[in-house]
Amino acid sequence: MKRVIIASKNPVKIQAVKNGFEQMFRGQEFEFVGLAVPSNVSNQPGSNNETFIGAKNRADNASTTIKHAEYYVGVEGGIEHVGEEMEAFAWVVVKSAGRYGKSRTGTFFLPKEVVKLIKEGKELGEADDRVFGRSNSKQENGAVGILTGDVIDRTMFYTEAVILSLIPFKNPDMY
């Protein structure tokens, strides 16, 4: 059984990683362990680069905390200003035997009221909770789920990026 350390205790991120590994490596058995580790970036990463670094740092920090696992996965949600608008996305970084697989989710733009709260210093999850009258939405369907009416929830949003980040490990001779 291969051990996968997920650099988060967030049930959405844990489920997305589980889904991605099980879909990509059918028939293999995995043990999934959630572990809270720092990202060493802002609580609300404000650029594509900072978000990527946060995901990579999470994978690296997990690998130094727990030594004996086959995979370490960092998932980091972020935002970036595009003119007057703000896009939301996440990076997934998988580390295994010193190699990395990386992928970014799709992007969607946030409503003006949410953007206003983020500009005032709130994290996306807190802004969503205030605007949409929710509680702890980042551990449930997230902004993407709220805005799509759960056509795409946060778990689905992350799962595809997990799958794409596993391509180098599914095709090791090519990477």
N, CA, C and O of each residue as an XYZ file, in Angstrom:
700
protein
N       0.848     -1.180      0.000
C       0.000      0.000      0.000
C       0.892      1.242      0.000
O       1.822      1.346      0.800
N       0.605      2.175     -0.896
C       1.401      3.394     -0.996
C       0.790      4.474     -0.110
O      -0.429      4.628     -0.036
N       1.657      5.207      0.552
C       1.224      6.246      1.481
C       1.267      7.602      0.798
O       2.269      7.972      0.187
N       0.164      8.342      0.908
C       0.041      9.681      0.335
C      -0.196     10.653      1.481
O      -1.185     10.542      2.205
N       0.714     11.603      1.641
C       0.561     12.621      2.677
C      -0.004     13.872      2.012
O       0.599     14.426      1.092
N      -1.147     14.301      2.479
C      -1.805     15.494      1.962
C      -1.506     16.628      2.928
O      -1.833     16.545      4.112
N      -0.893     17.671      2.431
C      -0.427     18.768      3.276
C      -1.575     19.687      3.668
O      -1.529     20.896      3.440
N      -2.609     19.091      4.263
C      -3.786     19.839      4.705
C      -4.661     18.925      5.555
O      -4.632     17.702      5.414
N      -5.431     19.539      6.433
C      -6.456     18.818      7.186
C      -7.848     19.138      6.623
O      -8.855     18.626      7.113
N      -7.891     19.985      5.596
C      -9.169     20.382      4.996
C      -9.795     19.168      4.304
O      -9.186     18.590      3.405
N     -11.015     18.776      4.719
C     -11.634     17.571      4.140
C     -11.862     17.668      2.627
O     -11.859     16.644      1.944
N     -12.057     18.865      2.099
C     -12.232     19.033      0.659
C     -10.947     18.675     -0.075
O     -10.985     17.951     -1.070
N      -9.823     19.169      0.398
C      -8.536     18.882     -0.242
C      -8.189     17.399     -0.108
O      -7.690     16.791     -1.055
N      -8.448     16.820      1.050
C      -8.182     15.395      1.251
C      -9.004     14.564      0.283
O      -8.472     13.644     -0.338
N     -10.275     14.864      0.141
C     -11.136     14.098     -0.764
C     -10.712     14.270     -2.220
O     -10.735     13.308     -2.987
N     -10.327     15.484     -2.606
C      -9.886     15.727     -3.978
C      -8.630     14.919     -4.303
O      -8.519     14.348     -5.388
N      -7.695     14.871     -3.371
C      -6.469     14.095     -3.587
C      -6.803     12.610     -3.673
O      -6.292     11.897     -4.537
N      -7.652     12.159     -2.783
C      -8.081     10.755     -2.807
C      -8.731     10.427     -4.151
O      -8.392      9.422     -4.776
N      -9.650     11.259     -4.591
C     -10.328     11.041     -5.875
C      -9.324     10.980     -7.023
O      -9.388     10.090     -7.870
N      -8.400     11.934     -7.039
C      -7.430     12.012     -8.126
C      -6.539     10.784     -8.203
O      -6.338     10.232     -9.284
N      -6.005     10.352     -7.073
C      -5.136      9.175     -7.063
C      -5.902      7.919     -7.457
O      -5.404      7.104     -8.233
N      -7.112      7.759     -6.925
C      -7.884      6.558     -7.222
C      -8.309      6.500     -8.687
O      -8.394      5.416     -9.264
N      -8.575      7.659     -9.293
C      -8.936      7.672    -10.708
C      -7.718      7.447    -11.600
O      -7.814      6.769    -12.623
N      -6.586      8.008    -11.221
C      -5.380      7.921    -12.045
C      -4.690      6.561    -11.928
O      -4.103      6.076    -12.895
N      -4.760      5.954    -10.758
C      -4.062      4.695    -10.518
C      -5.055      3.623    -10.065
O      -4.967      3.111     -8.949
N      -5.986      3.299    -10.936
C      -7.027      2.303    -10.623
C      -6.381      0.972    -10.245
O      -5.412      0.531    -10.862
N      -6.940      0.356     -9.230
C      -6.443     -0.946     -8.805
C      -5.303     -0.885     -7.800
O      -4.964     -1.903     -7.197
N      -4.710      0.276     -7.608
C      -3.655      0.408     -6.602
C      -4.279      0.821     -5.275
O      -5.319      1.480     -5.237
N      -3.634      0.427     -4.203
C      -4.140      0.775     -2.878
C      -3.288      1.869     -2.265
O      -2.059      1.849     -2.338
N      -3.978      2.828     -1.658
C      -3.310      3.968     -1.043
C      -3.818      4.174      0.370
O      -4.963      3.861      0.696
N      -2.945      4.704      1.188
C      -3.329      5.205      2.502
C      -3.173      6.724      2.421
O      -2.105      7.218      2.061
N      -4.216      7.453      2.749
C      -4.199      8.909      2.676
C      -4.162      9.487      4.088
O      -4.965      9.123      4.946
N      -3.212     10.395      4.310
C      -3.048     11.012      5.625
C      -3.021     12.526      5.451
O      -2.207     13.058      4.696
N      -3.913     13.214      6.153
C      -3.913     14.673      6.151
C      -2.978     15.195      7.230
O      -2.950     14.680      8.348
N      -2.216     16.221      6.881
C      -1.217     16.772      7.794
C      -1.192     18.286      7.636
O      -0.996     18.791      6.531
N      -1.386     19.002      8.718
C      -1.324     20.469      8.670
C       0.137     20.905      8.676
O       0.871     20.640      9.629
N       0.548     21.571      7.609
C       1.900     22.136      7.512
C       1.781     23.548      6.958
O       0.800     23.861      6.284
N       2.752     24.403      7.226
C       2.684     25.776      6.721
C       2.979     25.849      5.219
O       3.681     25.012      4.652
N       2.412     26.884      4.607
C       2.674     27.152      3.187
C       3.835     28.129      3.025
O       4.426     28.228      1.950
N       4.155     28.842      4.087
C       5.202     29.863      4.077
C       4.925     30.981      3.075
O       5.850     31.635      2.593
N       3.647     31.196      2.765
C       3.219     32.341      1.958
C       2.057     33.004      2.695
O       1.677     32.554      3.776
N       1.497     34.051      2.132
C       0.352     34.739      2.752
C      -0.800     33.775      2.987
O      -0.939     32.778      2.279
N      -1.629     34.075      3.987
C      -2.832     33.266      4.211
C      -3.728     33.271      2.978
O      -4.401     32.280      2.691
N      -3.738     34.377      2.254
C      -4.477     34.474      0.998
C      -3.481     34.858     -0.089
O      -3.272     36.044     -0.346
N      -2.859     33.860     -0.733
C      -1.889     34.182     -1.780
C      -2.520     35.080     -2.847
O      -3.639     34.840     -3.301
N      -1.776     36.121     -3.236
C      -2.332     37.140     -4.119
C      -1.789     37.145     -5.526
O      -1.949     38.132     -6.244
N      -1.145     36.061     -5.941
C      -0.659     35.969     -7.320
C      -0.514     34.510     -7.706
O      -0.487     33.624     -6.852
N      -0.421     34.275     -8.993
C      -0.200     32.931     -9.504
C       1.086     32.352     -8.910
O       1.099     31.216     -8.437
N       2.149     33.126     -8.937
C       3.444     32.656     -8.456
C       3.409     32.348     -6.963
O       3.904     31.303     -6.540
N       2.837     33.233     -6.164
C       2.776     32.998     -4.719
C       1.935     31.755     -4.411
O       2.259     30.996     -3.497
N       0.873     31.550     -5.161
C       0.020     30.382     -4.945
C       0.776     29.103     -5.273
O       0.711     28.130     -4.520
N       1.497     29.100     -6.399
C       2.315     27.939     -6.762
C       3.352     27.646     -5.679
O       3.515     26.499     -5.262
N       4.047     28.680     -5.228
C       5.067     28.508     -4.192
C       4.435     27.933     -2.919
O       5.031     27.077     -2.266
N       3.247     28.395     -2.570
C       2.553     27.862     -1.394
C       2.271     26.373     -1.516
O       2.470     25.624     -0.559
N       1.810     25.934     -2.686
C       1.528     24.506     -2.899
C       2.816     23.692     -2.832
O       2.850     22.628     -2.214
N       3.866     24.185     -3.462
C       5.156     23.475     -3.445
C       5.719     23.423     -2.024
O       6.209     22.383     -1.583
N       5.648     24.545     -1.314
C       6.121     24.562      0.071
C       5.362     23.563      0.933
O       5.952     22.890      1.778
N       4.064     23.467      0.720
C       3.276     22.501      1.504
C       3.754     21.077      1.248
O       3.939     20.304      2.188
N       3.956     20.724     -0.035
C       4.449     19.377     -0.364
C       5.829     19.153      0.256
O       6.083     18.106      0.852
N       6.719     20.139      0.115
C       8.070     20.017      0.683
C       8.034     19.919      2.206
O       8.734     19.093      2.791
N       7.226     20.754      2.846
C       7.143     20.730      4.312
C       6.560     19.416      4.819
O       6.975     18.914      5.863
N       5.605     18.862      4.090
C       5.052     17.560      4.475
C       6.118     16.479      4.369
O       6.176     15.573      5.200
N       6.970     16.576      3.336
C       7.999     15.546      3.131
C       9.099     15.604      4.187
O       9.761     14.599      4.449
N       9.296     16.761      4.788
C      10.293     16.836      5.860
C       9.690     16.484      7.225
O      10.416     16.170      8.168
N       8.360     16.540      7.321
C       7.682     16.214      8.577
C       7.461     14.711      8.718
O       7.698     14.136      9.781
N       7.007     14.086      7.642
C       6.795     12.629      7.625
C       7.699     12.070      6.539
O       7.529     12.377      5.359
N       8.649     11.257      6.937
C       9.709     10.816      6.018
C       9.320      9.656      5.114
O       9.808      9.589      3.986
N       8.485      8.760      5.546
C       8.281      7.512      4.812
C       6.917      7.472      4.136
O       5.965      6.884      4.648
N       6.849      8.113      2.976
C       5.641      8.071      2.154
C       6.077      8.114      0.698
O       7.164      8.588      0.369
N       5.212      7.612     -0.158
C       5.526      7.624     -1.589
C       5.206      8.961     -2.237
O       5.878      9.365     -3.187
N       4.186      9.654     -1.735
C       3.741     10.910     -2.342
C       3.427     11.941     -1.260
O       2.965     11.613     -0.167
N       3.698     13.200     -1.610
C       3.360     14.343     -0.769
C       2.634     15.340     -1.665
O       3.118     15.670     -2.747
N       1.469     15.821     -1.216
C       0.641     16.668     -2.073
C       0.329     17.990     -1.388
O      -0.182     18.022     -0.268
N       0.642     19.073     -2.076
C       0.289     20.409     -1.609
C      -0.786     20.997     -2.513
O      -0.663     20.962     -3.737
N      -1.827     21.531     -1.915
C      -2.909     22.193     -2.652
C      -3.042     23.593     -2.061
O      -3.215     23.750     -0.853
N      -2.960     24.603     -2.915
C      -3.023     25.986     -2.437
C      -3.966     26.787     -3.323
O      -3.769     26.876     -4.535
N      -4.996     27.371     -2.707
C      -5.907     28.243     -3.433
C      -5.375     29.660     -3.444
O      -4.764     30.103     -2.471
N      -5.600     30.370     -4.529
C      -5.101     31.736     -4.627
C      -5.990     32.624     -5.470
O      -6.966     32.181     -6.074
N      -5.621     33.882     -5.489
C      -6.334     34.888     -6.272
C      -5.303     35.744     -6.999
O      -4.130     35.780     -6.625
N      -5.753     36.422     -8.027
C      -4.879     37.367     -8.713
C      -5.743     38.457     -9.336
O      -6.798     38.190     -9.912
N      -5.267     39.687     -9.206
C      -5.960     40.825     -9.810
C      -5.724     40.812    -11.317
O      -4.602     40.605    -11.781
N      -6.773     41.031    -12.057
C      -6.697     41.171    -13.515
C      -7.479     42.444    -13.834
O      -8.704     42.424    -13.949
N      -6.756     43.538    -13.972
C      -7.432     44.826    -14.125
C      -8.221     45.127    -12.869
O      -7.682     45.076    -11.763
N      -9.480     45.435    -13.030
C     -10.357     45.712    -11.892
C     -11.005     44.446    -11.337
O     -11.691     44.489    -10.315
N     -10.787     43.338    -12.002
C     -11.398     42.077    -11.584
C     -10.402     41.229    -10.803
O      -9.224     41.567    -10.677
N     -10.920     40.108    -10.278
C     -10.071     39.197     -9.519
C     -10.438     37.765     -9.889
O     -11.605     37.375     -9.847
N      -9.411     36.986    -10.254
C      -9.638     35.591    -10.585
C      -9.254     34.706     -9.403
O      -8.419     35.074     -8.577
N      -9.876     33.544     -9.344
C      -9.593     32.560     -8.301
C      -9.187     31.246     -8.970
O      -9.699     30.896    -10.033
N      -8.264     30.529     -8.336
C      -7.725     29.286     -8.884
C      -6.964     28.585     -7.769
O      -6.907     29.082     -6.645
N      -6.383     27.440     -8.074
C      -5.529     26.737     -7.112
C      -4.418     26.022     -7.865
O      -4.554     25.695     -9.044
N      -3.324     25.787     -7.164
C      -2.210     24.983     -7.664
C      -2.154     23.695     -6.866
O      -2.434     23.678     -5.667
N      -1.789     22.612     -7.547
C      -1.528     21.327     -6.904
C      -0.101     20.931     -7.265
O       0.280     20.945     -8.436
N       0.679     20.580     -6.253
C       2.045     20.092     -6.464
C       2.170     18.751     -5.758
O       1.876     18.630     -4.569
N       2.612     17.743     -6.509
C       2.847     16.406     -5.962
C       4.349     16.150     -5.997
O       5.005     16.357     -7.018
N       4.875     15.700     -4.871
C       6.307     15.370     -4.764
C       6.445     13.879     -4.490
O       5.753     13.324     -3.637
N       7.343     13.243     -5.220
C       7.625     11.829     -4.994
C       9.057     11.545     -5.420
O       9.443     11.831     -6.554
N       9.838     10.986     -4.517
C      11.226     10.623     -4.789
C      12.010     11.780     -5.408
O      12.796     11.585     -6.335
N      11.789     12.977     -4.888
C      12.524     14.151     -5.348
C      12.041     14.738     -6.665
O      12.621     15.712     -7.146
N      11.013     14.184     -7.250
C      10.440     14.700     -8.502
C       9.105     15.380     -8.198
O       8.464     15.094     -7.187
N       8.699     16.281     -9.089
C       7.456     17.027     -8.888
C       6.518     16.872    -10.078
O       6.942     16.819    -11.233
N       5.241     16.801     -9.760
C       4.176     16.931    -10.745
C       3.405     18.180    -10.356
O       3.184     18.429     -9.171
N       2.994     18.970    -11.345
C       2.355     20.263    -11.048
C       1.174     20.494    -11.982
O       1.203     20.115    -13.153
N       0.137     21.122    -11.442
C      -0.989     21.522    -12.284
C      -1.769     22.633    -11.586
O      -1.752     22.768    -10.363
N      -2.444     23.413    -12.405
C      -3.296     24.483    -11.896
C      -4.735     24.189    -12.303
O      -4.990     23.633    -13.371
N      -5.652     24.563    -11.455
C      -7.073     24.408    -11.771
C      -7.470     25.395    -12.864
O      -6.673     26.228    -13.296
N      -8.704     25.282    -13.293
C      -9.289     26.320    -14.123
C      -9.416     27.594    -13.297
O      -9.165     27.600    -12.092
N      -9.806     28.659    -13.962
C      -9.913     29.967    -13.326
C     -11.339     30.479    -13.464
O     -11.992     30.262    -14.486
N     -11.812     31.155    -12.438
C     -13.096     31.850    -12.543
C     -12.957     33.203    -11.863
O     -12.078     33.405    -11.025
N     -13.827     34.116    -12.232
C     -13.754     35.474    -11.688
C     -14.764     35.644    -10.562
O     -15.876     35.118    -10.612
N     -14.349     36.389     -9.553
C     -15.144     36.562     -8.338
C     -16.096     37.750     -8.458
O     -15.803     38.723     -9.154
N     -17.234     37.664     -7.776
C     -18.184     38.785     -7.764
C     -17.583     40.020     -7.093
O     -16.703     39.909     -6.240
N     -18.065     41.182     -7.483
C     -17.529     42.461     -6.995
C     -17.555     42.581     -5.476
O     -16.613     43.106     -4.883
N     -18.613     42.105     -4.845
C     -18.733     42.217     -3.384
C     -17.662     41.378     -2.689
O     -17.109     41.796     -1.672
N     -17.370     40.202     -3.232
C     -16.322     39.344     -2.679
C     -14.963     40.017     -2.874
O     -14.142     40.046     -1.956
N     -14.730     40.555     -4.068
C     -13.473     41.248     -4.365
C     -13.250     42.402     -3.395
O     -12.140     42.606     -2.903
N     -14.302     43.147     -3.128
C     -14.208     44.298     -2.211
C     -13.716     43.854     -0.838
O     -12.843     44.498     -0.257
N     -14.268     42.757     -0.314
C     -13.862     42.261      1.005
C     -12.421     41.742      1.000
O     -11.689     41.925      1.973
N     -12.022     41.102     -0.086
C     -10.634     40.621     -0.186
C      -9.683     41.817     -0.207
O      -8.628     41.785      0.427
N     -10.055     42.860     -0.928
C      -9.209     44.061     -0.975
C      -9.100     44.715      0.402
O      -8.131     45.420      0.683
N     -10.094     44.482      1.257
C     -10.065     45.000      2.629
C      -9.252     44.092      3.558
O      -9.101     44.404      4.739
N      -8.727     42.974      3.041
C      -7.871     42.108      3.835
C      -8.467     40.781      4.250
O      -7.823     40.025      4.978
N      -9.676     40.473      3.813
C     -10.301     39.189      4.159
C      -9.774     38.101      3.228
O      -9.414     38.377      2.084
N      -9.731     36.851      3.725
C      -9.429     35.706      2.878
C     -10.673     35.388      2.052
O     -11.786     35.757      2.427
N     -10.478     34.707      0.931
C     -11.596     34.368      0.051
C     -12.696     33.625      0.798
O     -13.872     33.959      0.649
N     -12.337     32.626      1.597
C     -13.352     31.857      2.332
C     -14.183     32.724      3.258
O     -15.402     32.566      3.332
N     -13.536     33.635      3.962
C     -14.259     34.541      4.864
C     -15.152     35.499      4.074
O     -16.283     35.777      4.473
N     -14.638     35.996      2.960
C     -15.429     36.895      2.110
C     -16.664     36.169      1.577
O     -17.762     36.725      1.576
N     -16.482     34.927      1.124
C     -17.621     34.130      0.650
C     -18.659     33.963      1.750
O     -19.853     34.153      1.516
N     -18.206     33.607      2.952
C     -19.129     33.393      4.059
C     -19.950     34.647      4.337
O     -21.153     34.565      4.582
N     -19.306     35.798      4.299
C     -20.017     37.052      4.565
C     -21.006     37.399      3.450
O     -22.159     37.740      3.714
N     -20.545     37.309      2.214
C     -21.396     37.706      1.083
C     -22.562     36.744      0.896
O     -23.676     37.173      0.596
N     -22.317     35.454      1.069
C     -23.336     34.455      0.783
C     -24.033     33.912      2.027
O     -24.837     32.985      1.931
N     -23.728     34.488      3.207
C     -24.391     34.063      4.441
C     -24.095     32.614      4.793
O     -24.990     31.877      5.206
N     -22.854     32.208      4.633
C     -22.442     30.836      4.903
C     -21.548     30.788      6.130
O     -21.243     31.812      6.740
N     -21.134     29.577      6.478
C     -20.177     29.369      7.557
C     -19.200     28.286      7.119
O     -19.601     27.169      6.793
N     -17.910     28.627      7.114
C     -16.851     27.679      6.773
C     -17.012     27.058      5.382
O     -16.797     25.859      5.204
N     -17.385     27.870      4.410
C     -17.620     27.367      3.054
C     -16.363     26.801      2.409
O     -16.459     25.983      1.494
N     -15.179     27.222      2.869
C     -13.957     26.705      2.249
C     -13.703     25.241      2.598
O     -12.873     24.586      1.968
N     -14.414     24.727      3.600
C     -14.312     23.301      3.900
C     -15.531     22.547      3.369
O     -15.771     21.389      3.712
N     -16.287     23.239      2.526
C     -17.446     22.599      1.893
C     -17.355     22.806      0.385
O     -16.420     22.316     -0.247
N     -18.314     23.525     -0.200
C     -18.326     23.651     -1.661
C     -17.522     24.828     -2.189
O     -17.277     24.904     -3.393
N     -17.103     25.751     -1.323
C     -16.264     26.872     -1.728
C     -16.956     27.845     -2.661
O     -18.124     27.675     -3.011
N     -16.207     28.877     -3.058
C     -16.759     29.906     -3.950
C     -17.241     29.301     -5.255
O     -18.302     29.665     -5.762
N     -16.454     28.370     -5.800
C     -16.827     27.772     -7.087
C     -18.144     27.012     -6.970
O     -18.959     27.061     -7.891
N     -18.368     26.318     -5.871
C     -19.622     25.600     -5.659
C     -20.790     26.542     -5.462
O     -21.867     26.336     -6.021
N     -20.575     27.573     -4.670
C     -21.630     28.559     -4.430
C     -22.037     29.221     -5.747
O     -23.224     29.346     -6.049
N     -21.045     29.639     -6.520
C     -21.322     30.405     -7.742
C     -21.857     29.548     -8.891
O     -22.549     30.065     -9.767
N     -21.550     28.248     -8.902
C     -22.074     27.378     -9.967
C     -23.298     26.590     -9.522
O     -23.805     25.765    -10.282
N     -23.782     26.827     -8.308
C     -24.897     26.036     -7.796
C     -24.509     24.565     -7.670
O     -25.324     23.672     -7.900
N     -23.250     24.333     -7.302
C     -22.671     23.001     -7.112
C     -22.586     22.162     -8.387
O     -22.446     20.941     -8.313
N     -22.669     22.801     -9.547
C     -22.369     22.084    -10.787
C     -20.897     21.655    -10.726
O     -20.540     20.549    -11.131
N     -20.056     22.555    -10.212
C     -18.658     22.240     -9.896
C     -18.455     22.667     -8.450
O     -18.511     23.856     -8.135
N     -18.218     21.693     -7.568
C     -17.925     22.076     -6.184
C     -16.411     22.118     -5.992
O     -15.656     21.788     -6.907
N     -15.986     22.509     -4.844
C     -14.554     22.695     -4.592
C     -13.780     21.385     -4.730
O     -12.645     21.390     -5.206
N     -14.373     20.273     -4.323
C     -13.703     18.978     -4.467
C     -13.483     18.654     -5.937
O     -12.379     18.269     -6.322
N     -14.505     18.802     -6.760
C     -14.367     18.536     -8.198
C     -13.341     19.474     -8.825
O     -12.534     19.059     -9.657
N     -13.378     20.725     -8.422
C     -12.472     21.756     -8.941
C     -11.018     21.347     -8.729
O     -10.187     21.499     -9.625
N     -10.715     20.828     -7.541
C      -9.349     20.415     -7.219
C      -8.993     19.051     -7.813
O      -7.840     18.828     -8.181
N      -9.956     18.142     -7.913
C      -9.677     16.776     -8.362
C      -9.015     16.753     -9.738
O      -8.040     16.028     -9.941
N      -9.522     17.522    -10.667
C      -8.945     17.524    -12.010
C      -7.480     17.954    -11.981
O      -6.647     17.366    -12.670
N      -7.166     18.967    -11.194
C      -5.770     19.415    -11.096
C      -4.897     18.358    -10.430
O      -3.728     18.217    -10.787
N      -5.441     17.614     -9.469
C      -4.682     16.520     -8.856
C      -4.351     15.483     -9.933
O      -3.208     15.039    -10.041
N      -5.338     15.106    -10.718
C      -5.116     14.129    -11.786
C      -4.027     14.617    -12.742
O      -3.115     13.863    -13.081
N      -4.119     15.861    -13.170
C      -3.133     16.402    -14.112
C      -1.736     16.478    -13.497
O      -0.741     16.305    -14.201
N      -1.655     16.733    -12.208
C      -0.343     16.791    -11.558
C       0.293     15.411    -11.425
O       1.493     15.308    -11.167
N      -0.483     14.367    -11.594
C       0.036     12.995    -11.492
C       0.557     12.445    -12.827
O       1.096     11.339    -12.872
N       0.399     13.204    -13.900
C       0.836     12.724    -15.218
C       2.304     12.269    -15.211
O       2.588     11.202    -15.755
N       3.242     13.013    -14.630
C       4.637     12.543    -14.656
C       4.862     11.217    -13.916
O       5.809     10.489    -14.213
N       3.996     10.914    -12.965
C       4.148      9.679    -12.194
C       3.447      8.506    -12.884
O       3.805      7.349    -12.665
N       2.474      8.803    -13.694
C       1.810      7.767    -14.498
C       2.673      7.441    -15.720
O       2.621      6.325    -16.237
N       3.456      8.399    -16.174
C       4.299      8.260    -17.373
C       5.758      8.580    -17.023
O       6.337      9.491    -17.615
N       6.362      7.858    -16.082
C       7.685      8.240    -15.585
C       8.788      8.269    -16.653
O       9.734      9.048    -16.533
N       8.682      7.450    -17.671
C       9.714      7.413    -18.701
C       9.699      8.658    -19.582
O      10.659      8.918    -20.308
N       8.630      9.415    -19.521
C       8.506     10.594    -20.374
C       8.907     11.879    -19.670
O       9.034     12.925    -20.307
N       9.109     11.805    -18.342
C       9.388     13.029    -17.591
C      10.718     12.945    -16.883
O      11.116     13.889    -16.201
